[in-house]
Amino acid sequence: MRTILILSTFAFLGACRQTTPDACLGLMSPTDGPSNLVGRVFFIHCGPVYGTAFTIDVLGRQYLVTARHVAQAFQGSGTIELYTHGAWKPFPTRLTGHGAGNIDVSVLAVDRLLTRPNMPLTAASKDLIWGQDVFLLGFPLVLPMRGFNPTSGEWPVPFAKKAVASLLDPAAETVLLDGHSNKGMSGGPVVFANRKTDGQFEVAAVISTGLAVETLDLNGQAIPDPVDSNGQQRVYYDAGVVVAYKIDAALELIRANPNGFEFGGV
């Protein structure tokens, strides 16, 4: 299993996209590595916020899933921007729904196919097990991104980061992961190899945030940032724990308002 996962990491980083007309964007050949993963992940700009989003298909309709704090400025209908051809491009979009309460999940419906439906990706969290390796896909820190087919069409390939499913509670809305997430990764998919289906990748959750903690002295008091002379700032460090919300929250929003782009099929 370890060998398979290591090889999968290199497959993520080596996979590339194929160009298609605007009517069906961001698509890859099913033979070009894990295209049902890489070909579904997008760099999104919504209002003042940058993040990651990914497509899922439900009952013949395609949806774009992201974190609510990335898309919270979007209401009703309008445009979002996706990074393609080396620049941001607007896409007419409708809101499917924002997660209620603390649920950091939003679902959008773009006015066209972004991913070929013949690259299926199951969206379910029920088969993720405690201690299992997972991958976080997204666009951290607006780092230089690698694109393909620059002469006729270019979509960036997401970063792949590895983590471990550390805390699973069937009654909880979240999954806690041992790993690191960075600004820009929010809204990306948490994917895993399902052992019940011979290692096929599935998306189990939506990345929310990485937990940060203050640096404390031996007395448990927060240590001021040494660069800050007034002592008001605090030094925060990544705790190495990533909070992700189960994909079930996105599926509930879709069931309540099934307005995704209709392509047919089941």
Secondary structure by P-SEA (a helix, b strand, c coil): caaaaaaaaaaaaacccccccccccccccccccaaaaaaaccccccccccccccccccccbbbbbbbcccccccccbbbbbbbcccbbbbbbccccccccccccbbbbbcccccccccccccccccccccbbbbbbbcccccccccccccccbbbbbbbbbbbccccccccccbbbbcccccccccccccccccccccbbbbbcccccbbbbbcccccccccccccccccccbbbbccccbbbbccaaaaaaaaaacccccccccc
